Amino acid sequence: MKQTGWLYMCFCISLMALASTVVSAQDRELVTKERGLFKEVCWVDVNDTAIRNGQSTTYYKGKVIEQGRYLKNTRVGRWRFYNLESILDYEYDFDRNELVMMSGQDRHELKLKTPCLFMGSPLIPYLFLVNNLSYPRSAVKESIEGKVVLALRVDETGQVIGFYIAERLHPIIDRAVVEVAKTMPDKWRFIAATNMGHPVASEYHIAIEFQLE
């Protein structure tokens, strides 16, 4: 009789857990959000679709560039960020604020030194610059081609505190890059570089190729 009562209690608890899961699923829906060049497929609250709650995957031209989970619009757990070739660039644990994995580096190297990283796919800042830049007409007339490298100064907290042209091409094109850099979103965040496990001020470089067709 005692055993039957115990089984009945377990059965009731299981039903309660199942009901809770169903309610949770009913409170959310899977939606697709178009964000300029990017498409995000994510779970959101039914009553407020601006609140992400659950798995999220962001695509660029059909390729995954960001993947992870949200809890009330906050990134939680491990997120993976990819480059244009859909190759993993790095993995970051938002619960522990820790870089877990990075392409080309082993765990021992990560403990010693890590570079500054954009908090997201590296494609995002690159495409922002490329898609907001126009080839200056005077540069076209003079057949100016080559590479410009924009350097963002990032402090120990991951905030951008300035920028400059680290690799110049021509004053006309350099100025165009600087003007677009001034319009970069303030909400962007970076993962500060580390040295022996401690965050340090550093730079984040974005290379842009100017080619005439």
C-alpha positions in Angstrom: 0.0 0.0 0.0 2.9 2.4 0.9 4.5 1.5 -2.4 1.3 2.3 -4.4 1.0 5.6 -2.7 4.6 6.4 -3.6 4.1 5.5 -7.2 0.9 7.6 -7.3 2.8 10.6 -5.9 5.6 10.2 -8.5 3.0 10.0 -11.3 1.3 13.2 -10.1 4.7 15.0 -9.9 5.5 13.9 -13.5 2.1 15.2 -14.7 2.7 18.5 -13.0 6.2 18.8 -14.6 4.7 18.0 -18.0 1.9 20.6 -17.6 4.6 23.2 -16.7 6.5 22.4 -19.8 3.5 22.7 -22.0 2.5 26.0 -20.5 6.1 27.3 -21.1 6.0 26.2 -24.7 2.6 27.9 -25.2 4.0 31.1 -23.8 6.5 31.2 -26.6 6.6 31.1 -30.4 9.3 30.7 -33.0 9.7 33.7 -35.2 11.9 35.0 -38.0 13.3 38.6 -37.6 14.9 40.4 -40.5 17.7 42.6 -39.3 19.1 44.4 -42.3 21.5 42.0 -43.9 20.8 39.3 -41.3 18.0 36.9 -40.5 17.4 35.7 -37.0 15.2 32.7 -36.1 14.4 32.7 -32.4 11.9 31.9 -29.7 10.1 34.9 -28.3 7.3 35.6 -25.8 3.9 35.4 -27.3 2.7 38.5 -25.5 5.8 40.5 -26.4 7.7 39.4 -29.5 10.5 41.8 -28.7 11.5 39.6 -25.8 13.7 36.7 -26.9 13.4 33.6 -24.7 15.1 30.5 -25.9 17.3 29.3 -28.8 18.4 31.9 -31.4 20.2 31.4 -34.7 21.3 34.3 -36.9 22.0 33.8 -40.6 23.8 35.8 -43.3 23.0 34.6 -46.9 21.8 31.3 -45.6 24.9 30.6 -43.4 24.9 30.5 -39.6 26.9 33.2 -38.0 25.6 33.3 -34.4 24.0 30.6 -32.3 23.0 30.4 -28.7 20.2 31.0 -26.1 18.4 34.0 -24.6 16.7 34.4 -21.3 14.5 37.5 -21.3 16.6 39.2 -24.0 19.9 38.3 -22.2 22.4 35.9 -23.7 23.0 33.0 -21.4 25.1 29.8 -21.6 27.5 29.1 -24.4 27.2 31.0 -27.7 29.0 30.1 -30.9 30.1 32.8 -33.5 31.1 32.0 -37.0 32.9 33.7 -39.9 31.7 34.0 -43.5 32.9 30.5 -44.4 30.7 29.1 -41.5 33.9 28.2 -39.7 33.7 28.6 -35.9 35.5 31.8 -34.9 35.0 31.4 -31.1 32.8 30.1 -28.4 31.9 32.2 -25.4 30.2 31.3 -22.0 28.0 34.2 -21.0 27.2 32.7 -17.6 30.9 32.6 -16.7 32.0 35.5 -18.9 34.7 33.3 -20.3 36.2 32.6 -23.7 35.8 28.8 -24.0 37.2 28.1 -27.5 38.8 30.0 -30.3 39.9 28.9 -33.8 43.6 28.2 -34.0 44.2 28.3 -30.2 44.2 25.6 -27.6 43.0 25.9 -24.0 46.4 26.5 -22.6 47.0 29.4 -25.0 43.6 30.9 -24.0 44.7 31.0 -20.4 47.8 32.9 -21.2 46.7 35.4 -23.8 43.6 36.2 -25.9 42.9 38.9 -28.5 40.2 41.5 -28.4 37.0 40.1 -30.0 33.7 41.6 -31.2 30.8 40.3 -29.0 29.2 38.5 -31.9 30.1 37.3 -35.3 33.2 39.2 -36.8 31.1 39.6 -39.9 28.9 42.2 -38.2 31.4 45.1 -37.8 33.0 44.2 -41.1 29.8 44.2 -43.1 28.6 47.4 -41.4 31.7 49.2 -42.8 31.6 47.6 -46.2 27.9 48.2 -46.8 28.0 51.8 -45.6 31.1 52.8 -47.6 30.9 54.1 -51.1 33.9 54.3 -53.4 34.8 58.0 -53.6 34.5 59.3 -57.2 37.8 61.0 -57.1 39.4 57.7 -56.0 37.8 56.0 -58.9 39.1 58.6 -61.3 42.6 58.1 -60.0 42.3 54.3 -60.0 43.1 54.0 -56.3 43.0 50.4 -55.1 44.2 48.7 -52.0 43.6 47.9 -48.3 42.7 50.1 -45.4 42.9 48.8 -41.8 40.7 50.5 -39.2 41.9 50.0 -35.6 39.4 50.4 -32.8 40.8 51.1 -29.4 39.1 48.9 -26.8 39.6 49.3 -23.0 39.7 46.7 -20.3 35.9 46.7 -20.0 35.3 46.0 -23.7 34.2 49.6 -24.5 35.4 51.3 -27.7 37.3 54.5 -26.6 38.6 55.6 -30.0 39.8 54.6 -33.4 42.3 55.5 -36.1 43.6 54.3 -39.5 46.3 51.7 -38.7 47.1 51.0 -42.4 46.5 53.9 -44.8 45.8 53.8 -48.5 45.1 57.3 -49.7 43.7 60.4 -47.9 40.5 60.3 -49.9 39.7 56.7 -49.0 41.0 57.0 -45.5 38.6 59.9 -44.8 35.7 57.9 -46.1 36.5 55.0 -43.7 36.8 57.4 -40.8 33.4 59.0 -41.6 31.6 55.6 -41.6 33.5 54.5 -38.4 32.0 57.5 -36.6 28.5 56.1 -37.2 29.2 52.7 -35.6 26.4 51.7 -33.1 27.1 52.6 -29.5 25.5 49.4 -28.4 28.3 47.3 -29.8 30.3 45.5 -27.2 33.7 43.8 -27.4 35.5 41.1 -25.3 38.6 42.7 -23.9 41.9 41.1 -24.7 43.6 39.3 -21.8 47.1 38.7 -20.6 47.7 36.0 -18.1 44.0 35.9 -17.4 43.6 39.6 -16.8 41.7 42.0 -19.2 43.9 44.6 -20.8 43.4 47.5 -23.2 44.0 46.6 -26.8 42.9 47.1 -30.4 40.4 45.4 -32.8 41.4 45.7 -36.5 39.1 45.6 -39.5 40.7 45.3 -42.9 38.8 46.6 -45.9 39.8 46.0 -49.5 39.0 48.6 -52.2 39.0 47.2 -55.6 37.8 48.6 -58.9 35.8 46.3 -61.1 
